[in-house]
Amino acid sequence: MDKPVRLATISRVERTVAVDPLNAHATASVLVVDDDEMVRELIREGFQEAGVSVTTAASGVEALTILRRWVPDLVISDVTMPDMDGFALVSALRADPATRSLPLILLTARVDPEDAVVGLRLGADDYIRKPFELTELMARVLAKMDRRPIPVDELMNDPRTGVMRAERFAEELDRESERAGRTDRLGAVAVIDLDERGSIRDRFGPRADDEIALRVVPLLRRDAGRLELVGRDDDGRFLLLLPETGATTVAARLADIAQRLAATRFFASGEQVSVTPTIGWTTFAGHDADLSGADLVGRALLARDASAAHLDLQPVAWSPELEVAPAADSSPGILRRLGARLRTPLQILSTVAVGVVVPFVVYVVLYHRGIDISTPVYLFLVVALAVTAAAIWTEGFLALDPERPPEEATGPPPPASAVIAAYLPNEAATIVETLQSFLRCEYPSLQIVLAYNTPRPLPIEATLHELAAQDPRLVILRVEGSTSKAQNVNAALGVVTGEFVGVFDADHQPAPGSFLRAWRWLSNGYDVVQGHCVVRNGDASWVARTVAVEFEAIYAVSHPGRARLHGFGVFGGSNGYWKTDLLRRTRMHGFMLTEDIDSSLRVIEQGGRIANDPGLISRELAPTTVGQLWNQRMRWAQGWFQVSRKHFGPGWRSPHLTLRQKLGLTFLLGWREVYPWISLQMLPLVAFLGWREGGLDHLNWLISVFVLSSLFTLSVGPGQTFFARRLAVPEIRRRRSWFWWYLLTTSLVYSEWKNIIGRVAHIKEAVGERQWKVTPRLAPVEGVPAPSASEARDVEVSR
């Protein structure tokens, strides 16, 4: 059924809510299906007097539309109706797990006894012929609701959903864990909850819990193993027992359930709601024989709490670390600070040892054994550097003619949302200015969600709530326990109402028509569109000035040029617009340092389309000191390394990517990781050749291939600067001195400085160093102290 017809059908639904709160059936509900309006009205008035809520439908098709959104306590249906008769309606209800046990009474003018036999065989609970006595019909209906049949095998099961009650599930879990102890076979138990369940229950009442549960249970049972059991605890959470199942299979099964639940649209009291599954689980085997079922569920609950902290659809397995609080660092403060200061310099020295000393030693050892590999290594390096330079030049030329947004949107702009993620001690100085900028955006229906975390109450929070009180478009959401942007964005999705959502950092100021421009892309089949981030504080320092030009080289040149070259774009964390349903299914993973790139690559691997639009402008703040820039770029480099390791294989295995896109992914993920090491290899090679020839002065530096390749490689810096100035936004383009400064620093220092960061990032990832310092966007606001060292831990740095 197409959308206009569906809306028209729903508009004919009539509902009357009981007004007698003292009546025993005041919370009961009935759906009456009959094409005769007089019959519907008669039954409605009668049940209203009994305190029963009545919803009516004129056909079986209309009834099914209603039942997809809301499940009553009982259905009364005529048999002879247009479109779908009562017999077909009974068959449809009995085929749907959510309505399989729903009581149904057929009401008909047919007099043939065989009709009654057919209806009852199809699954009707009763059969009443017209004309009927209203008092008799009411008596039968109320009796059905008061005394529902409970199958003998399900005395310990929930009568509506059919899943095990907590007591019976505990018995089965105890039995299974005891058997696993005897046979030493693996098993697992999971706790599955919906993060929004409490707010839905508060808004729509306890009945909404059961409505959603009726739809959740079939999703849990889909593709279930023959031994799996589903239960529900006293708090309404779902329990899943997976006997004789290994950890790998359990993790895959639960991840599939999480995706399925997140992709499903549920209804509470007829209103569509989205849910975020949070799943924790634990395995059990022979060594866990001393643990009771309650102990195992407790472990799974602890893991579920960890899942709920991130809201990223990732099931969490119990581990002992979840039970034990981190031990305090007892080392003296001076030693700790000294170790922290020496760590990075030592890591830089280790990259020199690995990238220069080790290759030189290898060349010398092989040479002493009669093997000289300098010529093939030299040719490889020349080709590698030339290919890299050629790719950068190609991106620049392609960026001159980037893909442009469609001329028109395919429909009127729908409600949209902006999600601004913030760590308040870091962003208190800029957040009010940011919100005011968003409130000035030109868009007909825009919700603005500020999702923030803070380790302590701050005065700025009162100001934020005052702003929200003045403008209903603004939603202030404090995310308790959050330590990352990913957690803040995931939490914000629980309150987002827009059909598409823009994701921003706390210092961004989008251009006035940004959301309308993004909608042109999204309405024409794209899933994500990445915009152009422009630095707005380039005058603050020479570091900010360098970054301002570099951002033009990235967002105006590299990103759009690479998107044309490889056939896909990427989402770079901020100033990106997503279809809301897709972002809800994809989420951001807080365990990834560049959760934005990880999310976009998961979209690409699944066949999604990401556009890159250099005309979609948002202005942000650049780091202003070398230390801030080091922290930012180190996080980027280490995060890219994580992404490359995670997605290189899945990207090549994806059936949705073309060969061109897979080659592009190889260059993006593989080559970018090895290039910082390749760029270093001329040093040990030249050192070896000098050693072999008795000194560097004996080398022939004018070999044509070396001279030409060196000139071509050195041309990249001027080329990038030329393209950046040609394509930069006007306020950056007219600062000509900035581009000369960028060319000078890039040629002499900056390029190799970033290569050093890339190599050190590999070392940091290898040793598990993933803590970052928080750097303020601007000078602290009066009354808002800078974040302490403890608050800075595990929080994202300035982007």
N, C-alpha and C positions, 0 to 999 in steps of 0.2 A: 504494500500500500504506500503510495507516495505521500509526501509530507502534508500537502494541503488537505487531502482526504482524511489523514489521521487527525489533524487538528480539528477538522469539522466534526469528526466522530466524537472526539473527547468533549467537544463543546456541548454535545447533547446529553452528557451524563448529568443525572440529577442526584443530589445527595441531601439527606436530612439527618441531622445529628440529634440524638435523644436529649431531652431536657430534664428528665427526671433522674437525678443522681442517686436517689434512694432505691431505685429499681434494681433488682438482682442482675438484670441483663443490660445495664446501662452501658457496659463496655463492649457488648456483643455487636456484631455487624453481619449483614446479610446482603448478597447481591441478587437482585430480582431481574430475570431476563425474560422479556415477553414483548412481542410486537404490538400488543394491544395496550394502549396508553391507559385505558380505564382499569384494566387488571393491575397494571403497575401501581397506579395511584391508590387503588383499594388496598393492596397489600402494604404499601408504604404507610398509609394512615393507620392501619391496624397495628403494625409493628412499632410505629412511633409511640403509640399509647403504652406499649409494653416496654418502652425505653431502649429499643433496638435501633441502631444506626442502619439506614437503608440506602444502598446505591442501586440505581436502575440502569438497564441497557435494553435496547430495542431489538437486538439480534445477537446471535452467537459470535459473530465477528467483533461486534462492539464489546461484548463481554470479555473476549480474549484480550482485546486492547487494554481494558481496565485491569484484568488479572495480571498482566505483565508489570503493572505499576503497583498493585495493591491486592492482597489476598484476604478475603473476608473469612468469617467463621463458617459460613454455609452459603450455598447457591441454590436458588429456586429458579427452575428454568422451564419455559414452555417447550413443547416438542416441535410443533409446526411453525417455522419462522423462515423469513427470506434469508438468502445468502448462506447461512449455516443453521441447520435445525438442531434441536436439543440432543438428538442421538450423536451427531457429529461433535457437539460441544462436550458431551460426556467423554467420548473417545479422546478428544484433545486434552482434557484435564487429566485423564488417567495416564496419558503418555508423558506428561510433564512431571518430573520428580517433585517440583515445588507445589503441585496441586494434586498429586496422586492420592493423598489421603483426605482431601477436602470433601466434606459431606455435601451431597447434591440430591435435591428432590425434584423429580420431574412432575410437571403440572400440565395436563393436556386434555383436550376435548375428544381425543380418540377413544373409541369404545372397544376396539378389538383387543381381547385379552393377550393376543400374541405381541402387541405393542409393549405391554407391560413387561412381558418376558424378555423382549429384546433390550429394553431400557435397563432392566435390572442386571442382565448379563453383561451389558457394556460397562457397568460399574455404578449405576445410580443406587442411592441408598434407600429411596422410597419412590412411590409412584401414586399420584393423586389425580383423579379425573375431575374435569370441569363438568357442570358447575360444582363448586366446592363451598363448604362452610368455612368462613374465615377463622372461626374459633378452632376448628379441627386442624386447619393448616398451621395455625400458630402453635397449637399444642404439640404437633409433631415436630415442628422446627425447634421449639424450645427444649423438647425432650432430647432431640439429637445433640443439641449443644450442651445439655447438662450431662448426658450419659453417652459420650463417644465410645465406640467399640475400641478396645485395646487388644491387639493380637496377643495370643498367649506367649509367643516368643519375645514379645517386646514390652513386658511388664515393667522393665527397668529402662525403657527408652522414652525419649521425648515424643509425645503423641503427634505433634505437628511435623517435626523434621525427621523423625525416625532414627535420630542418632542416639547413642548411648548417653544416659545420664552419668553424672560424675561418679556415683557409687559403683555402677556396673563397669564403667571404663577402668576404674581403679582395680577392680577384681581381675579384669582381663589383663591389665598391665602387670599386676603382681604375678599372675600365672605365667605370663610370657617371659618376664624377666627371670623367674625361677627356672623356667625351662631352658632359657639361654645359659643360665649358670650351670645347668647339668650337662648341656650339649656343647657349650662354648661357642655358640653361634651368635652372630651379631644381630642386633635389633635396634630400633630407634623409636623415640617418642617426641612429638613436636607439639608446641603450643602455637596456635594461629589466632591472631586478633586483628581487629580493624581499628586503626588509630582514631578514626572519627566516630566510633561507635558510641562513645559517651556523649558527645555533643549532639549526635542524631537522636539519642534517647532523651536527652534533656529538651530538645526542640519538639519532637513529635510524640514523646511518651514511650513507655515500655513496649507497647505493641510493635513499634518500628523495629525493635531488636529482632523480633520473631519474623517480621516481614523480610528483613534482609537475610536472616538465617535460612529461610526457605530457599533463597536463591544461592546462598553460599554453599550449602551442603552438596547439591549436585555438582558444583565445580570442584569440590574436594574429592568427590567420588569418581570423577571422570578420569579414565586411564589408571584407576587404582589397581594395585595388585590384589590377588584373590584373598590374601590374608589381612589386608589393611582394615583397620577399624576406626570409625569416626565417633567422637564423643563431644560433650560440651560440659564445661565445669559450671559451678554455681554462679560464677560471675559473667557467664555468657561467652567465654572464650572457647574456641574449638580445640579439640584434642585429636591428634592423629597418631595411631599406633602402627608402626611398620615392622612387623616381625621378619626375621631372617633377611634383613636388608643391610647392605654395607654402606659405609659413610658416603662414598662417591655417588651411589645411586640415590641415597636419601637427599643429598644436597641438590642433585639435578631435579628430583621430583618436587622438592619444596620450592626451588627457583621457578619451576614451571607453574606451580600453584600461585605463587606471588604475582607473576606476570598475568596470569589468567584473571585473578581477582582485580588487579589494578586496571585491566582493560575492560572490565564489565561495568555497565551503568546500572546501578541499583535504584530502587524507588522506595521512599518512605512516605506513607500517607499520600501517595500519588505524586510526590515531588522527586525529581531525579537527584541523586546524590552520588558523589565519587568517594571511593574508599582507598585507604593506604594500608595494605596488609603488613603486619609486623610478625615475624616468625622466628621462634627460637627452638632449638632441638638439641637432643643429646642421644648418643648411642649407649647401648648396654651390652655386656657380654659376660663371660664367666667370671672375670675379675670384679664385676659389679654385683655379684650375687648377694652381697650383704646389704645392698641398697633396696629400699622398698619402692613401690610404685610412686608413692608420694614424694620420695627423695628425687626420683628421676624427673617427675613433673616439675619439682622445684628447680632443678637444674635448667630444664627447658624454659621455665618462666624467667629465670635470670638471663638467659640468652635472649629471650624475647624482649626484655627490657633494653638490652644493648641494641637490638634491632630497632626498637622504637626511638632510640636516641638519634638515629640517623635517617630513618624514614626513606631509605634508598632502595627498598624492595629486595634487599639482600638478606636471606635467612642466615641467622647467626648460630653457629655451633657452640655448645657449652665448652669452656676450657677453665682450668683452675684459676687462670688470671682474673676471671670474672668474679671469683669469690674473694680474692685477696686484694686489699687496697695497696697501692704502690708504696714501697718502703721509702721513708724520708732519706735524702742524701745526707749521710753523716760526715762526708769529707769536709775539711776546712774550707771556708769560703775563698781564701786566697788561692789555694791549690785548684779549686774548681774553676775560678776565673782564669788562672794561668793556663790550665789545660784547655779551656775553651778558646783562649786567644792563640794558642800554639797549634790547635787542631787543623785549622784551614791552611796555614803555611806549610805544615808537614804534609798535608794532602797534596798541595801544589808541587812540593818537592818530589813526592812519590810519583806524580804524573810525569815529571821530567825523567825520573829513573826508568819508568815503564816505557815512555814514548821516545826517549833519546838514548839513554845509556844501554838499555837491554838490546835494542836493534843494532847499535854500534858493536857491542860485544858479539852478537850473533854473526854479523858480517865478518869480523876478525877471525872468530873461531872457524867458520866455514872456509875462509880464505886459507887458513893454515892447513886445512884438510884438502886443499886443492879445489874448492868450490867457490866461484866468484859469482854472486847473484846480483851484483850492483847494476849491471846493464838491464836485466828484466825489471828490477825494482825501479830503476830510474825511468824506464819507459812507462811503467804502470803509474808512477806518480805524475808524470807529464800528462798522460791521458786523463787521470782522475781530476787533476786540477783544471784541465781544459774543459772536461765535461761539466764540472761544477760551474765554471764561469759561463759556459754556453747556456746552461739552464737558467742562470740568473739573467743573462741578456735576453733570452727568449721570454721569460716572464715579464720583463720590462716592456718589450715591444707589444706583447699581447695585452698588457694593462692599458695601452693607449686606446684600445677599443674594448672596454669591459662589457660584460653582459649587463644589459639595462633592464629595469623593471618593466613589466607589461604596462601598456598605455593606460588601461582601465582595469579596475577590479571587476570580478565577475558577479558581485553582489554588493549591497549596501554594507557599510562597515558595521560589524557586530560589536557587542560589548568586548572590551579588551582590558587587560590588567598589566600593570608594571610591578615587578618584584625587585625591590632594592635590598640587597643584603649588606649588613653593616655589623662591624664590631665597634661598639660605641666608644670605648676609651680611645680607640684609634681614629674614629671618624666624627667625634662630637663637634669638632670645629667646622665641619662642612655640611652636616646632615640637614640642617634647617634650610640652608641655601639650596641644597639638592631637591628637597621636597617642594619648595616653592617653585623651582624650575619645572618640575613634573606637573604641578598644578596649573601651570600656564600652557601645557601642551594642547595643541589643537586636535581634539578628538571628541566625537559626540558622546561616548559613554566609556569613560576610563576609570578603572579602579586602581588605586595606588597602594601597594602593600609594602610597608617597611618591616622587614623581618630582621631582627637584630638580636645579638647576645651581648651580655655584659657581666663581668664577675661581681659587680657590686652596683647598688643603686646610684644613679647619677642625676644631678639637677636637670640635665637636658631632657630627661624623660618626661618631666612635667610639661615642658614646652612642647614636646611632641604630641602629648595627649591634648593639649590645648588646640593645636593645629587640627587634630582629628575632630575635635568637637565643633570646630568652625566649618569644616568641609567634610561632608559625609563620604566623599570619594576616597578619603585617606583612611587606611587601616593600619594601626600600630600593633605589631605582633612581637612580643618578647619571647624568644625561643630558649627556654630554660635548659641548661646543660649542654648547649651547643658549643662546639669549638671550631667550627668551620663554616665557610660560605655554603658548602653543599648542604649541611644540615639546615641552615636558615632557608635556603631556596626550597628544599623538600618540605619543610614545615609550612611555608607560605602556600604551597599548592593545596593545602587543606582548606584555605579560605578564598582562594582565587575563584572569581566568577566569570572571567573573560573567556571568550572563545579562543583567543590567542594571548600570549603573555610575553612581554619584553623583560629580559633579565639584565640587571645593571648593578655595578658597584656603587658604593655610597658617595662617590665624588662626581658622578656623571650628570651631565646636563644635556638631554637630547634636544635636537633641533625641533622647532614647533610642529612641523608636519610629519615627524618621523613615523608615528603609528599609522597614519594614513598611507604612507609610502610602503611600509612593511606589509600592510594588508593587501596591496596590489600584488606582491609576490605570493603571499600565502593563499590568497583566493584563487590563484592560477596554478595550483598544484604543487607548490613548494612546501616543505615541512618546516624548514628553519631558514632564516635569512640573517646573515652576519653583516653588521654595519661597519662604518669607518670611525675609529676612535681618534680624536684630535686632542692634542695637548693644549691646555689653556693657561698654563703657568710657565711658559718657556722663558719669560723674563726673570724668573726667580733665581736661577743660577746657571752656570755653564753646563751642569749635568742635565738640568731640565731642558735647556736649549738643544743639547745633543739628542735627547730622547724625543723632543718635538719633531725634529727632522727625521729621526729613525722611524717614528710612528707613521710618517707619511710614506717612507720607503716600505713599511710593512703593510699598512692598510690601504694605501692608494696604489701601490705597485705590486708587491709580492703576492698578497692574498688574491686580488682579482686576476692577476696574470697567471698564478698557479691554478686557480679554479678553471680558467679557460684551457690551460695546458693539460691538466690531469682529468678534467671532467667532473670535479666535485669541489665543493668548498668545505670549510670547517668553521665550527663555532668557537670563538676565542674568548669566551667567559663573560664579556659585557657587551652591551649594545647589540644583543642578539635577540631575535624574536622567534618564538616557537608556537606551533599549534599546541594548545593546552593539553589535549588528550595525549599527544605524543610525549610531551615532557612528563606527564604523570606516569606514563608507562616506562619511560627511560630513566628518569631521576638523575641525580648527581651522586656520585659515590665519594663519600668523605675520605676514604682510605687512599684515594688517588690525589696526588699533589696538584695535578692539573685536571680537575674533575670536569672542566669544560670540554677539553679536547677528547677526553675519554667518552663523554656523553655523545659528542658529535660523531665519533668514529663508530660507536655502537649503532647510531642512526644510519650511517652510510653502509655498514655491513648488512643491515636489514633492508637495504634498498631505498632508504629515504633520500630526499633531495634537499641539499643545502645550497643556497645561493649566497654570493658575496656581492654586496652593493656598496661601492665606495661613495655613493651619494647619500647614504643613510648615516647622517652625522650625529655624533654625540661627543661632547667635550669633557675631558677629564683632567686630573692632576697627575703630573709626572713626579717621580722621586727627585729630590733636590740635592742629595748628597751621594757621594760614591758608595758609602755604606748601605744606604737605602737601595740604591740601584743594584749592588751586589746581591743583597738579600732577594730582591725581586727576581733577578735573572737566574740566580741559583735555583730558586723554586721552579721557575719555568723549565730550566734545563733538566733538572732531576725529574720533574713531572713528565716531560716529553720522553725521557728514558723509560719511565714506568709504562707509559702509553705504548711506546714502541715494542717493548717486551710483551705486553699483553695482547696487542692487536695485530702484530705482523702476521702471525700464522692464521688467525681467524679471518683476516682480510683476504688472504690468498684463497682460503677455503670457501669464502662467501659466494653463493650462486648468483647473487644480485649484482656483482661488480663485473664490468667488462675487463678485457685484458689491458686496455689503456688505463683504466682506473687502478687496476692492480699494480701495474708498473709505476703509476704515480704514487700509490701508497708505499711501494718499495722505496722510491726516492725520498718520500716524506718521512718515513719511519726508520728505514734502514740506513740510507746514505747520510742523513743528518746526524746520526749517532756515530758513524765511523769517521766522518770528515774531520772533526777536531783532531783526531789522532793522525789521519793522513796528512793534514796540513803541517804537522810537526816533523814528518819523516824526511824532508829534505835536509834537516840538520844532521842526523846521524849518517845519512848517505854521503853528504858532502864531507863530513868529518872522516869517514872511512876512505873516501877517494883521496883526500889529502894525505891520510896516513899511508895509503898504498903507494902514492906517487912521491912520498917524501916531503910533503908540504903543500899547503893550499896554493902557494905561488906557482906550483908546477902544473896546476889544472888549467885546462883550456876553457875559459869562461865564455867564449864566443861561439860555441856550438849552436848552429842555427835553430835546431829544434828547442834547445833550452832558452835561447833568447826570445824566440817567437812565443813559446808557451808562457814564459814569464811576463812578457808584455801583455799578452791576452789576459792572463790572470790579474795583473795589476790594473787592467782597464775596468774591472768590475766596480771598484769603488767610485771612480768618476761617473761610470754609467748609471749606477744606482742613484747617485746624487742628482744626475741630470733628470732621470725619470721622476724622482721624488719631487723636484722643484716644478717640473712640468705638470704634474698631476696633483700637487698639494692644494689644500683649501686656500682661499685668498689670503686669510690673515697670516698663514705661515709662509706662503709663496713670496709675499712682498718683503719678508725678512731675509734679504739676499745674503747678508753676512753670516746668518745661521748656517746656510748651506756650505759656504766656504769653510766655516769652522768644522762642520760635520765631515767634509771631505778630508780635511787635514787630520782630524783625530782618528777617523776610520782607517786611513791609509797607514798611519804611524802606530797607533796604539789599540784603538777600540776593537777592531776585528779580531786581533789575537787575544785581547782581554776576554772577549766572548768565547773564543775557542778554549781558553784556560778554564772558564766556568764550565763549559761542556764536559771537559775531561774530569774536573774535580767532582762534578755532579755524579759521574759514574762511580767514583770512589765512595762518595757519601752514600749513594744507594747501596753499594756493596756492603758497607759496614752498618747499614741500618740507621743512618743519621737523618732524621726527618723532622727536626724541631726548628722552628723559625722565629725570628725576632719580629715584633710588631713595630712598624715605623709610622709616626704620625703623619697625616696628610698635610697639616699646616701646624703653626704654633698652637699650643693648647688654648682652649677657651678658658676664660677666667672662671675659676671654681671647678675646673675639670682637670685633675692631675693626669699626667701621662701614665700609660699603663706600666705596672710594675713588672719585674722579670717573671714572677710566677704567673701573672696574668698573660704575659706574652707567649707562654709556652703553648704549643700545639694550635696556635691561631694563625690564620693566613696573613701573609705580609701584604703590603701595599702592592696593587697590581700595576 
